[in-house]
Amino acid sequence: MEKKSQGFTLIELMITVAVLAIVAAVAIPSYTNFVLRAKRAEAKAAANIVVQQLERCYSQFGSYNNAGCAAVAAVVNSDQFNYTVAAGPVTPTTYVVTATPVAANPDPQCGALTISQTGTVEILGANPIIPLTNPLAAIQACWDR
């Protein structure tokens, strides 16, 4: 009586490897994109905290750059230390808050995110997802996602 060999054939193993490669090819870029968007959300949240502090200073002192305003000189790290957030330049009536990615966690698509006292948002030092022929769309892609 012949004994049947048990185990996987080479073809079965190759099919399994091919399926895993296809799944990885779809999952890894999707995961990377999700992580970048989460880091941008972290940057926006940290920038908004500094903006709120500056607006409180303006309400309290009538000026964004009053000496009693701690937000003017502060450089804040985001929660997960992926961005540093700083206000500057700050004048009595204007400010720009910039969230800059730290060197260990660059954001090649959006670079640094900025917001001003009018709510105007920009991206600096980026290789945008959307070409700069349509800068508003590139800014929106970075700030709205």
C-alpha positions as CSV (number, residue, x, y, z in Angstrom):
1,M,0.0,0.0,0.0
2,E,1.4,3.4,-1.0
3,K,1.8,6.0,1.7
4,K,0.5,9.4,0.6
5,S,2.9,12.3,1.4
6,Q,1.5,14.9,3.6
7,G,2.3,18.6,3.4
8,F,2.1,21.5,0.9
9,T,3.2,21.4,-2.7
10,L,5.4,24.1,-4.1
11,I,2.6,25.5,-6.1
12,E,0.4,25.9,-3.0
13,L,3.2,27.7,-1.2
14,M,3.8,30.0,-4.2
15,I,0.1,30.9,-4.4
16,T,0.1,31.7,-0.7
17,V,3.1,33.9,-1.1
18,A,1.6,35.7,-4.1
19,V,-1.7,36.4,-2.2
20,L,0.3,37.7,0.8
21,A,2.3,40.0,-1.6
22,I,-0.8,41.4,-3.1
23,V,-2.4,42.1,0.3
24,A,0.8,43.8,1.5
25,A,1.0,45.9,-1.7
26,V,-2.4,47.3,-1.0
27,A,-2.2,47.5,2.8
28,I,1.2,49.1,3.4
29,P,0.6,52.3,1.3
30,S,-2.8,52.7,2.8
31,Y,-1.4,52.3,6.3
32,T,1.4,54.8,5.6
33,N,-1.1,57.3,4.3
34,F,-3.2,56.9,7.4
35,V,-0.2,57.5,9.7
36,L,0.7,60.7,7.8
37,R,-2.9,62.0,8.1
38,A,-2.9,61.2,11.8
39,K,0.4,63.1,12.3
40,R,-1.1,66.1,10.4
41,A,-4.1,66.0,12.7
42,E,-1.8,66.1,15.7
43,A,0.0,69.1,14.2
44,K,-3.3,70.9,13.5
45,A,-4.4,70.3,17.1
46,A,-1.2,71.6,18.6
47,A,-1.2,74.7,16.3
48,N,-4.8,75.4,17.3
49,I,-3.9,75.3,21.0
50,V,-1.3,78.0,20.4
51,V,-3.8,80.0,18.3
52,Q,-6.3,79.8,21.2
53,Q,-3.6,81.1,23.6
54,L,-2.8,84.0,21.3
55,E,-6.5,84.9,20.9
56,R,-6.9,84.8,24.7
57,C,-3.9,87.2,24.9
58,Y,-5.5,89.5,22.4
59,S,-8.8,89.5,24.4
60,Q,-7.1,90.1,27.7
61,F,-4.3,92.6,26.7
62,G,-5.5,94.0,23.3
63,S,-2.3,92.8,21.6
64,Y,-1.0,89.4,20.4
65,N,2.6,90.2,21.5
66,N,2.0,91.5,25.0
67,A,4.8,90.6,27.5
68,G,2.2,88.8,29.7
69,C,1.4,86.4,26.9
70,A,3.2,83.1,27.3
71,A,2.3,81.8,23.9
72,V,4.4,84.4,22.1
73,A,7.8,82.9,23.2
74,A,6.7,79.3,23.6
75,V,7.8,76.5,21.3
76,V,5.5,73.6,21.9
77,N,5.9,69.9,21.0
78,S,2.8,68.1,19.7
79,D,1.5,65.2,21.8
80,Q,3.5,62.5,20.1
81,F,6.5,64.8,19.4
82,N,6.1,64.6,15.6
83,Y,5.9,68.4,15.2
84,T,7.2,71.6,17.0
85,V,4.8,74.5,17.0
86,A,5.8,78.1,17.4
87,A,4.2,81.5,17.0
88,G,6.2,83.9,15.0
89,P,6.4,86.5,13.7
90,V,4.0,88.1,16.2
91,T,3.0,91.7,16.1
92,P,0.3,93.6,18.1
93,T,-2.3,92.8,15.5
94,T,-1.0,89.8,13.5
95,Y,0.6,86.4,14.1
96,V,1.6,83.3,12.2
97,V,1.7,79.9,14.0
98,T,3.9,77.2,12.3
99,A,3.8,73.5,13.0
100,T,7.1,72.1,11.7
101,P,7.7,68.3,11.4
102,V,10.7,67.1,13.4
103,A,13.6,65.7,11.4
104,A,12.8,62.1,12.5
105,N,9.3,62.3,11.2
106,P,9.2,64.3,8.0
107,D,6.0,65.0,6.0
108,P,7.2,65.0,2.4
109,Q,3.8,65.9,1.0
110,C,2.8,68.8,3.2
111,G,5.9,70.1,5.0
112,A,5.2,72.7,7.7
113,L,1.6,73.8,8.3
114,T,0.9,77.5,9.1
115,I,-2.1,79.4,10.3
116,S,-2.5,83.2,10.7
117,Q,-4.8,85.4,12.8
118,T,-7.3,85.6,9.8
119,G,-7.5,81.8,9.7
120,T,-5.5,81.6,6.5
121,V,-3.7,78.3,6.2
122,E,-0.6,77.5,4.1
123,I,2.0,74.7,3.6
124,L,5.7,75.4,3.5
125,G,8.6,73.4,2.2
126,A,6.5,70.7,0.7
127,N,6.4,68.4,-2.3
128,P,2.6,68.6,-2.5
129,I,0.3,65.8,-3.4
130,I,-1.4,68.1,-5.8
131,P,0.9,70.1,-8.1
132,L,1.4,73.8,-7.1
133,T,-0.4,74.8,-10.3
134,N,-3.4,74.6,-8.0
135,P,-2.0,75.7,-4.6
136,L,-5.4,76.0,-3.0
137,A,-6.1,72.4,-3.6
138,A,-2.7,71.4,-2.3
139,I,-3.3,73.4,0.9
140,Q,-6.8,72.0,1.3
141,A,-5.5,68.4,0.8
142,C,-3.0,68.9,3.7
143,W,-5.3,70.9,6.1
144,D,-8.6,69.2,5.5
145,R,-7.5,65.5,5.7
